[in-house]
Amino acid sequence: MVATPESKVKAKVHAVLKERGAYAVNYIGGQYANNGTPDILSCFCGRFIGIECKAGRGKPTALQIKNLRDIDHAGGLSLVINERNLEYLTECLDAIKAGRPPRSNYDLFAPPPDTE
């Protein structure tokens, strides 16, 4: 089976999480799944992290943004990670380990609000 560009991003994210000792699972949708749930659900130093992985110019859907926002508002960390910002995951894990609050980045990928 050929690895997709997005699966390569997921593998890199999992490698970073494993290296740091985080718990992480791939969320796989199905008939009874919640649509829009982030690709990877993780816990690091007691902090819940939802990670949506994208490749290339891929953007999260509106439902994915809604779920990431809900995680953020509930006190978790919501990230969109691609090939260009993988180091941001490392920065967030470093911040958590140091007791500093990391910042969710999903809003950088959300469409601008309606200006009507």
C-alpha positions, 0 to 999 in steps of 0.5 A: 500500500502506498503512503499518502502525503497525509499519512506521512504527516501523521507518521511524523506526528506520531514519531514526535509524540512517541519520542516525548512519551505522549499517549496518542491514537489515530481516530478512525471514523466509521458508521458510528463515529463523530464526523470532524474528530481530529486525526490524532487524539493525544495526552501529554503531561495531563493535557489533552491534544487534538491534532488534525493532520493535513498535507500540502495546501490541505485545509480543515473542513468547517466541521473539523474547525468546529471540533478543534474549537470545542476542544480548545474551549474545553481546555485542550490543545487544538492543532493543525499540523502539516509538513511546514509546521511540524516544529510547532508541535515540538514547541507546544510539547516543550511548553507543556513540559515546562508548565507554560500554556501552549497556544492552539493554532487551528484558528490560523487555518479557519476561514475568515468570519463573515463580514456581513 
